[in-house]
Amino acid sequence: MRSTRNFVVTVTTTARGEHGTGAVSCYTGRMTGNDLAAQMRGAASVLLGELDGDQLALAALPFGDDGARRWLEYRPERRPGACLALLSPAGRKAAHRLLSTALSEHAYAQAMVIVALEEVLDRREGWRLGRHSGDYWVSVFGDPAGRQPWSWRFEGHHLSVTMTIAGDEVSPAPVFLGANPAFVRYAGRAVCRPLAEEEDLARALLDALGPGGRAVAVVSGRAPGDIRSGTSASAPDGLQPPGIGAASLGPAPRALLHELAALYLSRLPAGLAAQEAARVDGSELHFAWEGQVTPGARHYYRVQADDLLIEYDNTEDDGSHAHTVLRRPRGDFGADLLAAHRRAEQPGAGRIS
């Protein structure tokens, strides 16, 4: 039986972890906001210290370079930053440790499986495209040891994590996880399926809605070609139609909808996930599905609330190519955090977009 706990409690108890040891731990677990910002600052400083001159020049970028900083690209394209394949072993480990500060233990495991799937996909394609599990890039924007806002990104095919830090505050979006193949099976059983819960929980919600609820939630019989927000630096705020609202649901489907939103927030360390849950607490969640409801068919869904957009699609290769993203339409890339920082320094200043 699935949990029927409320939204905030589900988030704070779903993201599990333990404190690491030393200046830079392997993952954050129960870090508070202040600890997390300090941990990211330390991990980024260690990373920059491990890079040689050429790689340091690629990885250390100005915070004011909005074109490079406000960047989301989950396709196998070139991107700003230093490529992990060209780093020293210590540099690669430092990059992975920086990534781990932004993710809960289970989400970090998902990310590492997604990276490894590049080799599986390359094999399936007959090694023609030369895909490589080292084709991931890391960037640090601004000075993590300074007093001004700064950010960092870890990104490659089907993985993009951006964190923006101002003082002791962390703004955690966008966070993109995808998978191709989305599953690998042997003898009819899944050997690898890194985004299983993201699909299965949404299907459980569809089932719980019943015919009447599904008639409202399924807003199109045809799935889009990709997530609606795509690689845009600005996520759409309030995609239409919104689908079905939590207020109109019975206790069981409402709990499943809250659990689905909590699943995506629990990709973050527990303290940060709780912060994000508290931020949207009180705004109504909406769930919309596009495409066929039959497993294996192309499908897409989204969950929306105030300044929250969650998207999932599995619309290629017979249901074995998945994209998921957690975004904040008004707060992506730390927009709201930077605006607050600017107001504190310059009273009367407006929001930084």
N, C-alpha and C positions, 0 to 999 in steps of 0.2 A: 504494500500500500504506500502511495506517495505521501510526502509530508503535506500537511495543511497549515504549517506555521505561517505567521505573517511575514511580509516582505522584508522588513529590516532584520528580524531575528534569523530568517533563512540565510540572508547574506552573511551576517556576522558569524554564523556557525558553519557555513558551507566551506569557506576558504580556510583550510587548515594548514598549519605549518609550525615549525619550531624556530627559535632564534638560532642563528648561526654563530660561529665564533670568529674572533679577529675583527679587523677593521672593515672588511668587506665580506659579508656572509653569502652563502649560496642561494638563499631565498629569504623572504622577509617574514613570512608567517604572520605573527601578531604585532607587527610594528605599529606604533602610533604615528600620526602625521609628522611630528617633529623628528622622530627617529628615522622615518622613511626618507625624508628630504636629506637628512644627514648621511644616510646610507647611500643614497644615489649620488650625493656629492662626493663621497669617498670613493665609490666604485668608478665614477667617471674620471676622477683625478688619477686613480691607479691606471686606468686604461690609457689615458693620455701619456702617462709616464712610461708606458711600455712601448710606445710607437716611436719609430725612427723618424728622421726629418721628412722624408717624402710622404709616409703614411700619416704622420701628424698633420701635415699641411692639408691632406685630404679629409681628415676626420674632424679637425678643429676649425669650425666655421663661425662667422660672425652671427650673433643673435639677430641682428638687423637685416639679414638676408632672408626676407620673407619667402622668396621664391623657392629657396632650398629648405627653409625651416617648415613652412606650411605645405608639406609634401606628403602624398600618399600614393604609393605605386606597388600593387601586389602582383603585377605581371612580371615576367622575366625580362626586365628592361634595365638599362644602366641607370644609375641613380647617384645622388651626392653621397659622399662619405668614403671611408676606407673599406676595401673588400677584405673579409676575413680570410679568404684563401691566400692572401699575400702577407698576412701578419705572422709574426713569430708565434710559437705555441703559447708563450706567456701572454701575448697580445690577444690571441683568440680566447684564451681562458678569461681574461679580463673583460672582453666584450660579452661573453656569456654570463659572467657574474653581474655585469651591469643590467643585462636583460632580466636576469632573475630577480632583481630588486623590484621590478614592476609587476611581477606575476606571482600568483599563488603557486603552491607546489604542483597542483594538478595541471594548471594552465601552462606552467613551465614545461611539464612533461609533454603536454599537447604540442607546444612549440617545437620541442626537440624531435618529436615524431614527424612533424610537418617538414622540418629541415631534412630529415633522413629520407623522406618520401621523394625528394628530388632524385635520388639515386634509383629508386624503384621506377619512377616515371621515365628516367633516361633509359633504363633497361627495356621497358615496355615499348619505347619508341625506337628501339634498335640502336641506341647510343648515337643517333644521328645529330642531335642538337647539342650534345656535350653539356647537359645539365650537371650541376655539381653542388654538393652539399656545403661547399665553401662559398657559394655565390650569395653571400649575405653581407650587408654593409652596415657600418656603424658611424654615427655622426654625433658630435657634441657642439651645440650652438651656444656661444658665450663662454663665460668663465665660471666653472662650477665652484671655484674657490673664492669667487668675488661676492659682492653684495647685490648685484643686479640680477634680474631674472635670467634664467638660462634654460636650455632644454636638451634633450637627446632623443635619438631614434635608432632603433635596430630594425632592419628591413631587408627583405628579399622576396623571392617568389612565395606567395601565400602567407607571408608573415610581415606585419608592420606594427610596431609599437612605438608610440610617441608619448613622452612625459615632459611636462613643462613645470618648472619649479621657480617659485618666488619666495624667498625667505624660507619659512618652514612649511609652506603649502605646496601641494602637488596637484596638478590638473592632469587627469589620466585619459586622454583621448586624442586621436583615434587608436583603437586596438583592433587589429584585423588578424583573424586566423582562417586559413583555408586549407584544403587538402585535395590533391590529385595524385593518385587515386584516393577517393574518399573512403574506400574500403578495399581490403585484400582478403580474399576468401580461400579456404582450402577445405575440401570435403563438405561444402555447404555451410561452413562456419567462418565467422570473421576472425582473421588472424590479426588484422590491424584496422581500426576504425576510430580515428582520433576525435572526430566530432559527432560521435554516436549520440550522446545525451542531447545535443542541440537539436537533432532531428527527432529522436524518440519522444522527448518531452513535449515537443510541439504536436506530434501526432497523438499523444495521450490527451492533450488539450482538445484537439479536434474531435476525438471520440467522445470526450466528456461533454462537449457542447450540445450534442444531439442534433437531429435534423434541423430544428428551428434555428439554433445558434449557428450552425454551419452555414445556413443560408445567408446570414448576415456577415459572418467572418470571411467566407470565401468570396472575395470581391471580383475575381476574374478566373475563368477557366483556363487561362493561358498564362504561363509563367513568363516573366521578363527574361531577357538574355543575360542579365547580371543584377547585382544589387543596385537599387535605385540611386544610391549616393555615389557609386562608382569611385573613381579616383579624384573626385573634385575636392579642392581644399575647403569648400563650404558645403556642409551637409544640408539637405532640404529640411526645413522645419515644418512639420505637420503634413506629411504625405497624405494624399487623398485617393480613394476614400479611406477613412480611418479604420474600418472594420467594426469589430464588436468591442464595446467598452466593458471594463470590469464591473461597473456599477449595475449592469444588466444581467450579470451572471449569478448562478447559484453558488453555494459555498465551495463545492468540489472544483468546478472549472475555474472559479476565481482564484482558488489556492494554486491551481496549476499554472495560471497565467502569472501570478506573482512569483512562483518558483522558476518559471522560464526566464523572467527578467532577472531574478537573483542569480541564475546560472551564469549569465553573461557578466554581471557585476562581480561574481566570485572569481573571475579570472584575475582580479586585482588582489593584492595583499589584503588581509581581513580588515585592517583599520581603514584603508582607502576604500574598500568596497562598502563598508558601513557608512563612510562619509558620503559616498555617491548615493546610497540608498536613502539616507536622511535628506539629501538634497531634493530628491524627487518624491519623497513621501508626502502624501496628501494630494498629489496630482493623479488623475485617472489614467490607468494603463489601457491601451487599445491594442487589439490583435487583428491582423489582416493576413489572409492567405491568398496566394495566386497560383494557379496551375491545378493539375489533377491531384486528388487526395490518395490515389493508389500508390503504395510503396514502389519505388523504382522509377516512377514517372517524374518528369521535370516539375519542380515545385519551388516556391518562394514564400517566405513569410516575413513580417515585420512586427515589432512591438514598439509602441510610441507612448511617451508621456511628456511632461513639460521638460524641454531641453534634454530629451533622451530619445535616441534612435538606435534600435537594434535591428539588424537585417541578417537574413539567412537565405541563400539560394543554392539549389542543386539542379542546375538547368543545362548541363552538358553531359555528354558521354554516358547516357542512360543512368543518370542518378549517381555517378561516381566522381563528381567534381564539385566540391562544396566551397562556398564563400560565406564567411560570417564577419560581422563587424559591430563594434560598440562605438557609438559616436555621440557627441553633444553638439547639436546644431548651433547653439549660441556660445558654446564653450570649447569647441575643438581647438587644439593647439594652444590651449591656455588663454583663449580670448577674454573670458570673464576674469580670470586671475590677473592677467596683465592690465585690464582696465581698472581693477581695484587697486593694483599697485600704482598705476599712473594717477588715479584720483588721490591716493594717499600722499604722493609726492607733489602733485599739482592740483589742488582743490578746484573743482569745476571742469576738469578735463573729462572727455567723453570716453566711450568704450573703444578699445582697440580691436579692429576687425581682422 
